[in-house]
Amino acid sequence: MDEPRWLSANERETWLALAGVLIKLPFALDAQLQADADLSHFEYQVLAGLSESPDRSLRMSKLAILANGSLSRLSHVVARLEKRGWVRRTSDPDDGRYTLAVLTDAGWDKVVATAPGHVAAVRKHVFDALTASQVRQLGEIGARIIATTDPNCGPLGP
């Protein structure tokens, strides 16, 4: 059996910094969204994804990919969002085998009300700490890492 390729001291330090970001950033974003809008980050990603889509609707399978979640997780979240009146599900008129998630007018209003606080949190926790060059580098680094976990995924998603 081949000897493991252990991390160098610099790689270990970098890995621990990234692992900290992977743990602490989602917590910080969730905390802001829960406090300000009574939403989880995943719920917000679903609403925002629909708000940016043509006709404010997407096939559930595409929305799951866009929100970085499984179809099962998305289905549970959409059910909760439906109960709050922010999303509805309907058959895809182009192909009845698929289900569309559709952002309601109340859902649109929720995204519009929530987005400023979320953007402020993203700026505070990510962009305000970086130079313009570091922002560009972070985008490139993120795209490379994502490509190792999902080769079908481009820099901004599938």
C-alpha positions in Angstrom: 0.0 0.0 0.0 1.3 3.5 -0.9 2.3 5.8 2.0 -0.2 8.6 2.5 0.7 12.0 1.1 0.7 13.9 4.4 0.1 17.6 4.4 3.0 19.9 4.7 3.0 22.4 7.6 1.8 25.1 5.2 -0.9 22.9 3.7 -2.1 21.8 7.2 -2.3 25.5 8.3 -4.3 26.4 5.1 -6.5 23.3 5.5 -7.4 24.3 9.1 -8.2 27.8 8.0 -10.5 26.5 5.3 -12.1 24.0 7.6 -12.8 26.9 10.0 -14.5 28.8 7.2 -16.5 25.8 6.2 -17.8 25.5 9.8 -18.1 29.1 10.9 -19.4 30.9 7.8 -22.5 28.8 7.4 -23.3 29.3 11.0 -22.9 33.1 10.8 -25.1 33.3 7.7 -27.7 31.1 9.2 -27.7 33.1 12.4 -28.3 36.4 10.5 -31.1 34.9 8.4 -32.8 33.3 11.4 -32.6 36.5 13.5 -33.6 38.9 10.7 -36.0 36.8 8.6 -36.8 33.5 10.4 -35.2 31.6 7.5 -32.4 29.1 7.2 -29.6 29.8 4.7 -30.9 26.8 2.6 -34.4 28.2 2.7 -33.1 31.6 1.5 -31.1 29.9 -1.3 -34.3 28.3 -2.5 -36.3 31.5 -2.5 -33.4 33.5 -4.0 -32.9 30.9 -6.7 -36.5 31.0 -7.7 -36.5 34.8 -7.6 -33.7 34.9 -10.2 -35.3 32.4 -12.5 -37.5 33.1 -15.5 -41.1 33.2 -14.4 -39.8 32.8 -10.9 -40.1 29.0 -11.3 -37.8 26.0 -11.7 -38.0 22.3 -11.9 -37.4 20.8 -8.5 -34.4 18.8 -9.8 -32.7 21.9 -11.1 -33.6 23.9 -8.0 -32.0 21.2 -5.8 -28.7 21.6 -7.8 -28.9 25.4 -7.7 -29.4 25.4 -3.9 -26.7 22.7 -3.4 -29.0 20.2 -1.8 -30.5 16.8 -2.4 -34.0 16.5 -4.0 -35.2 14.9 -0.8 -34.0 17.9 1.4 -35.4 20.3 -1.1 -38.8 18.6 -1.1 -39.0 19.0 2.7 -37.9 22.6 2.6 -40.4 23.5 -0.2 -43.2 21.9 1.8 -42.3 24.2 4.7 -42.1 27.2 2.4 -45.5 26.2 0.9 -47.1 26.3 4.3 -45.8 29.8 4.8 -47.3 30.8 1.4 -43.9 31.7 -0.3 -43.7 28.8 -2.8 -46.2 26.6 -4.6 -45.7 23.4 -6.6 -47.3 22.6 -9.9 -46.8 20.2 -12.8 -44.4 21.3 -15.5 -46.6 22.3 -18.5 -43.8 21.3 -20.9 -43.4 17.8 -19.3 -45.9 16.6 -16.7 -43.4 14.1 -15.3 -41.6 17.1 -13.6 -42.7 19.3 -10.8 -42.1 23.0 -10.8 -41.4 25.1 -7.7 -42.9 28.6 -8.2 -42.2 31.6 -6.1 -45.4 33.3 -5.0 -45.9 37.1 -4.7 -45.6 36.7 -0.9 -42.3 34.8 -1.5 -41.0 37.5 -3.8 -41.8 40.1 -1.1 -39.9 37.9 1.5 -36.8 37.7 -0.7 -36.9 41.5 -1.4 -37.2 42.2 2.4 -34.5 39.6 3.3 -31.9 40.2 0.6 -30.4 43.5 2.0 -29.6 42.0 5.4 -28.2 38.8 3.8 -26.0 40.8 1.4 -24.7 42.9 4.3 -23.8 39.7 6.2 -22.0 38.3 3.2 -20.1 41.5 2.7 -19.2 41.6 6.4 -18.1 38.0 6.7 -16.4 37.6 3.3 -15.8 40.6 1.0 -15.0 43.3 3.5 -12.0 41.2 4.8 -10.5 40.8 1.3 -8.8 42.9 -1.3 -10.1 43.0 -4.9 -7.2 40.6 -5.9 -8.1 38.2 -3.1 -11.8 38.2 -4.2 -10.7 37.2 -7.7 -8.4 34.5 -6.3 -11.1 33.2 -4.0 -13.5 32.8 -7.0 -10.8 30.9 -8.9 -9.9 28.8 -5.9 -13.6 28.0 -5.2 -14.2 27.0 -8.8 -11.2 24.6 -8.8 -12.3 23.0 -5.5 -15.9 22.7 -6.7 -14.6 21.0 -9.9 -12.9 18.3 -7.8 -16.2 17.5 -6.0 -18.5 17.9 -9.0 -16.8 17.8 -12.4 -20.2 18.7 -14.0 -20.4 21.9 -12.0 -19.0 25.2 -13.5 -17.8 28.1 -11.4 -21.3 29.4 -10.7 -23.1 26.1 -10.6 -24.2 23.4 -13.1 
